[in-house]
Amino acid sequence: MTGLPPAWRSVLPCLGEPLPPDLTPQAAATGVSVQLPLELVRQAISAREWWPIPEPVRAEYARYRPSPLWRARRFEAEIGARVPIYVKYEGGNLSGSHKLNTALAQAYYYQRAGVRELVTGTGAGQWGTALAAAAATFGLACTVFMVDGSLRDKPYRGSLMRLLGASVHASPSALTGLGRGSGGPAGNSLALAIGEAVEYAKAGPGRAFCIGSGETYSLLHQSVIGLEAIEQLSEADARVGAVIGCVGAGSNFGGAALPFLAGYAAGELGELPELVAAESAATPKLTRGVYAYDVTDATGTGPLEAMYTIGSGFAIPSSHAAGLRFHGAAKLVSALRHRGQVAAVAIGQAEALEAGRRFALAELVVPAPEAGHALAAAARAATGEVPAKEDGVLVCVSGHGLLDLTAYDDLLAGTVTDTPADEQALRAATARLRLVTAQSAGVS
Amino acid sequence: MTGLPPAWRSVLPCLGEPLPPDLTPQAAATGVSVQLPLELVRQAISAREWWPIPEPVRAEYARYRPSPLWRARRFEAEIGARVPIYVKYEGGNLSGSHKLNTALAQAYYYQRAGVRELVTGTGAGQWGTALAAAAATFGLACTVFMVDGSLRDKPYRGSLMRLLGASVHASPSALTGLGRGSGGPAGNSLALAIGEAVEYAKAGPGRAFCIGSGETYSLLHQSVIGLEAIEQLSEADARVGAVIGCVGAGSNFGGAALPFLAGYAAGELGELPELVAAESAATPKLTRGVYAYDVTDATGTGPLEAMYTIGSGFAIPSSHAAGLRFHGAAKLVSALRHRGQVAAVAIGQAEALEAGRRFALAELVVPAPEAGHALAAAARAATGEVPAKEDGVLVCVSGHGLLDLTAYDDLLAGTVTDTPADEQALRAATARLRLVTAQSAGVS
């Protein structure tokens, strides 16, 4: 297991204070709560820094990790980069994205907790595929609610999940009250799919609802990305002035970038690169959202979490980067953004797909449309004014785009359109949210 | 470039005699011939054993090679194997299959010869994708004729080739006389697509027709697979009693297996494993065909080559393993089969896809339907009577099946059918072929 980190690394201790606590509404307090395995609870709140990766999980990691890191010299030439661009590629595993890193950990913990069926909602299908693969690995059943439009646009995603033994339902479905009452496809369709999964999980014994991104423990599991990258860059004697990842809720960006923050805080890195979250201009929570208490799904029964959000009721336009179609950012990423430790940039999907196309031609790796946002941000960073130091850019390519090729078809056909979030709609969707203040967050 | 072979290895010297020469019909002799680069001509006929890989090609190989080899312990458990099964996986590159190994070499030689546009025909699309990627790498244009039904079944293949800059045409097309005169989809659709490519390439200056499989030089380029595998097995201190690969024309099987033959002939290997070609029961050239002179495409103008064949006019049923839908085997593989140095087994697609499904669940790698045939043959070999020695089985998984997921959809839906070649149709399709005899082959 050469090069595979023995432990995950938490950035929570660097904060020096706990994250703002969730606010539990009445409905959730009285509802049947699904038990989260103790280890995941601890990983979400403890100030412990290093978490040894359980051997069964590490053995699975060893089948596809360390993931490759290389200098993208042809992409640099293609875009006229003035500094080196290093790529950390997470698309080489069966699930096709970084999501498998946390799916395996979660499946392991849930299996040990006696759970027999993992349930989730998925947008682009990457999380659903990862969870299906992890469930198959640890002998669990798996049920996935996938956004209806996404399932139609990316039918192979459904096929792949079914091949891995999962039950796949288009959301809204007839299986849940939420789906039946939805009156058809919703504006915030991912929140609805997640809400259906929550309801379905609560309705059956032995079922657990799993979350792919925003949770603090999933960011912890993703720290293998950044930990490996730091070592790989060091071996290549390479320095980077920026670390860039795309943000749906934030697990890819967080996994790649936050170990740099932890390493710098521990005095192991001489300088801290800029940590740049590349989000979709259609869901610009980090650049145009508010730091407020909001829900993560559409059931309205979950806790309110402190996050950068454009409002869970915001009608998100359809997009090829379905994995970025989420209204909020992870609590941890949001807190760091609020403290000024994370930079953010919003990228339109046309720019993202064009960056992805040029990367595919140059590097012979087709990036997912989501990762195209990170590549576009990297291209901007590498072609802008030369920084004082000639440090490079590290960009995490979160997954492959082989099951998203219709996006590139549309790009070649010239039919890709951008719909940046409307200012008035943003204001309306966030108007009633309670902003996070020093007082509400319990911060002195 | 650790572990990457410095040279290709030819098995031709092991034969001790040249391959039966092609028979050039009148039409070909008077037609405009497309110039094959001298180096490819030499590689197809020379008795030289080692061919240094040109640095630009080797630099490209280094981006995705050595390809991984691992012991498939969970697949062994899943099928109840009595001996270890080692997997050599060629699906990890952008083209998704081993075909990139020869595509890069060919693109390099053609570019040096002044060619500006590579033209080919493709069935499953793996060869077309590989050639599109190689052409993009060496700055050449690329035009692909893809079997119409395949292009409809696997639309993402077309998308991927276009993303890589290739022009993709459904065959039969209106671009060629052959396509216009075909009266629609043909029984031997791959031979028609290849024939269209040949005609199109001849019609324009600077164009060259490229062949993905059967040519002796493409088997030479594929020798990197087996050369790496021998070294990887040796490092793992593993012995194999059988080497198995699937056979369309034979470049995957040949690439994986023939370096074992060359190594044994040179006294480097103590024992020679059985070399097992896994073909489709729908196109059983090696198990039920004849060793005769036949054409490789549907133009009827090419040379007659000595090959195991079911007849170029045989109406091949549609199949999910489109890459195996070819009527003949490579000249080199055929000659070795005729000498008894290559074993063969015919596998139905239901058995192949079920082996692929079980492999995907166990190893978290989705194999192409073509590779499913090799996996089914490996499962047969590993679960059969225990050989005297407990040697393992090496199986080459030629590519991933992420763009072939409809095949697995059909498997799960129970709608996969098998159509083994009909005896009478086989007899009819091969009745007029001139058999290869010692005399006709120029062998004393």
Interface residues (C-beta under 8 A of the other chain):
Chain A: R63 Y64 W70 G92 N93 L94 S95 G96 A133 A136 T137 Y156 S159 L160 R162 L163 L164 G165 R357 A360 L361 L364 V365 V366 L402 L403 L405 T406 Y408 D409 L412
Chain B: R63 Y64 W70 G92 N93 L94 S95 G96 A133 A136 T137 Y156 S159 L160 R162 L163 L164 G165 R357 A360 L361 L364 V365 V366 L402 L403 L405 T406 Y408 D409 L412
